Amino acid sequence: MILAIDIGNSTVSFGIYTDMQWKKTWKLDTVREESMYYYQKKIIECFIEESVIANSVEQVVISSVVPDITNKFVDFFSGMKQSQIVLLNRSIYHLLPVFTENPYELGTDLMANALAAYEKFRSAALIVDFGTALSFTFVEPDGRISGVNIVPGMITAIKSLSLHTAQLQEVPLAKQADVLGTNTIEAIQNGIIIGYEGLVRFMIEKIREAKPFPVKVIATGGLAEVLPSDCFDETDKNLTLEGLRLAGFYSKFPQ
């Protein structure tokens, strides 16, 4: 049984992999000022809810872009003596079938995404990750991660609009029937969703035009399903966790 944990700026995603499938995945809000006891309590509650026995976890694989929280998780799970702890970082990048010429410029979540996509397709792939930031990561046919584009995520854009204007409020993301909003809430929702659909489609188009070979496009992240499915070849909400699982597998074979 494998526990994969992706610590992001907005959410902590984690899941249990057993019997060749993801048994269950969860999300928690990232609260930087909380102690590890807060996360420990939440994780244990999730385990109890799904009848997961903590002592059955053989490997814990962690990715984090929040240094303040990383050590809390590593210290906690290091207490589970029966579990191997794997922290995805630059020290094990050389063990993976994907690689980058700028390892200090690539976040571990994007590395996990690239690994999972490359293992899935074994060909050129573009990963569109809808998180706090909206990222586009390109993997060449030989596994080289050749570039990344980043823009503010949809929720980040809404928060920024609310923060920097006096009369525009923070609103939930929701699709509207009409293309034009008839009130402030609908106007923001349409502006974000339709605007980001255009951004994503155009970004994919320009990247595909720049490559002399077919490119598979896979989306992941909590908001990937907000946009029409035909924007992508495939959507996989567990792509990052799957990449972590694979990183844990490759870590067993030091070169």
N, C-alpha and C positions, 0 to 999 in steps of 0.2 A: 504494500500500500504506500502510495506517494502523496505527500502534501506539498502543493505548489502555492507560493504566496507572492503576489505582485503588489508592492507598496508604491502607490502613486500619490500625486499631489492632492487629489480629491478623494480617492477611494483606495481601500485595501481589498483586493480581490484574492480569494483563495479557494482551492478546491481539492477534493480527494479523488485520486485516480487509482482504480483497482479493477481487476478482471478485464483489462484491456479497454476501459472506458472511464469517462468522468462520472463518478457516482453522484456527486453533488458539488455545486459551486455556490459561493456566497460573496457578498460585498458589504463592507463596513465603511463608514465615513472615516477619512483620515483626520485625526485630531492630534496635532503635533504636541500639544501641551499635556496630553494624558500620559499616565504611567503605563508600563507594560501590563499592570494588573487589569486595566480597563480592557485591553485587547485580549488578554488571557481569558478573562471572564466571558467575553463575547464569543471567542472561538470555542471554548468549552461548551457554551450553551448551544452553539451550532452543531457540535459533535453529538451532544446528547439528543438533540432533536432528530438526528439521522442515525442514531445508534452506532456511531463511529467510536471504536475503542482506540484511544490515543496510543496505547502501547503497541498497537498493530502497525503504526506508521514506521516504515523502514527507512524512508528518506524524506528530508524536508529541503526543498529547493526554494531559495528566496531571491527575488529581484527587488531593488529599491532605488527610487530616485529622490528619497527623502532621508538624508544622512542622519538626522536627529532621531529617527525611529528605527533605522536599520539595526543598530546594536541592541536595542531592546528586544527585538525579535530573535536575533542570533543568541543572545544570552539566555532567553527563556527556553528556546528549543534545544540548546546545548545541554539543558538539564535532562532531556529525554535520552538517556544513555543508549537506548536500543536504536536510535535514529541517527543516520548519517546526515550532517548538515552541509549543504552546498550553497554557497553564496555566489550567485552569478556576478562576476566582475572580470576585469581585464586579465586577471591572473589565470583564468581558464579559457579565455577566448581562443587560444591556440589549439585547444582540443576539439573545437567545433568545425563542422564542414563548411560553415560560412565564415567570412573573414572581412576585415576592414583595414585600410591603410591608415586610418585615423582613430585608433581605439579609444583615445581620450576624448574624442568628440561625440561618441555614440553612447546614448543611454542604454542601460541594460534591458529596459523594456523593449526598445527597438531591436536590440540584438535578439531577444527571445522571439519577437515577431518574425524577424528575418529567418531565423532558424526553422521555425514551424512552417513558414510558407515554402521555404526551399525543400524541406523534407516532404511536404505535401505534393509539390509540383515537379521538383527536380528540373526546373527551367526558370527563365526570367520571370520575376514576380514583383508586383508593386503592392505594398501593404499600406492601406489607408486606416489609420488608427484614430478613432474618435474619442479623445480623452480631454483633459484640461487643455492640452494643445491638440490640434489636428495635424497629424504627421503623415507624410508620404515617404516611405522607405523603399528604395529600389535595390533588388538583388539581381545581379547578372547571372547568365546561365551557368557560369563556373562557381557560383556561390559568393562572389565578391559583392559586398555592399558598397555600391558606387556613389550613392548620394541620398540625401534626405532634404525634403522641403517641410517647413513648419509654419503654421498660421495659428492664431488663437482659436481655441475650440468654441463650439456653439454656446455652451453655458458661460464660458469666459467672456464671450462677446456680449451676452445679455447682461452679465454682472458689470462689465465695463460701461455699458450704455447707462445703466441705472446709477452707477457711481459718479459718472462725470456729467450728468444732466440733472436739472432741478425738478423736472416734471415727468420724466420717464421712469416707470417702475420696473422692478425685476419681475418677470413673468415666467410661467412654466412653458416648456416647449410643447406645442400641440399643433397638428395640421388643421388648417381651415378649409372649408368647402370652396370658398371663393378666393381668387388670386389677389384681390385687394381687400385689406382690412377695413372694417367700418367703425372701429374704435381703437383706442391706443393699444390695448392688449393684442388684438388681432393684427394690428399694423406691425408690431414688433415681431410677433410669431411668424407672420408671412415673410417679413423682411429677412429674418434669420434663416428660416427653413428653405425658402425659395432661393435666397441669395447664396446660401452654402451649397445647395444643389448645383447651382451654376458654377460656383468656384470649384467644386469637386470634379464635375464633369469636364470642365475646361482644363484643369490641372492634369487629369488622366489623359485627355486628348493630346496635350502638348508633350507629355512624357512619352506616350506611345509613338508620336510622330518623330521623336528624336532617336528612336531605337530601330535598328534594321531587322528586328526579329519579333515574333509574337510575344506579348506580355500578358500574363495572367494578373488580374486585379482582385485582391481579396480585402474585405473590410472587417474590422474588428472594433471593439469598444462599445460602451454602453449605449451610445447614441447612433450607432451604425444603422439601426433599423428605422431611424427617423426619415432617412432619405429613401427614394424608390429603389427597389432591389436591382433594377436593371442598370443602375450606376456601376455595378460591380459584377464580376464573374461569380463571386461566391462571398458569403458572409459567414464568419466563424467567431462567435462571441467568446470562445475559449482559446483563441489563437495564442495569446500571450502565455497562458497557463500551460498550453501544450508545448510551447517553446521552452518553458522552464523544465517541464518533464524531460524533454529531449536533452537539455543541457545537463540535467542530473545523470542521465544515461551515459552521455559522452564523458562525463567527469570520472567515470569508473575506469577509463582506459587512458591513463597518462602516457604521453609520448616520450 
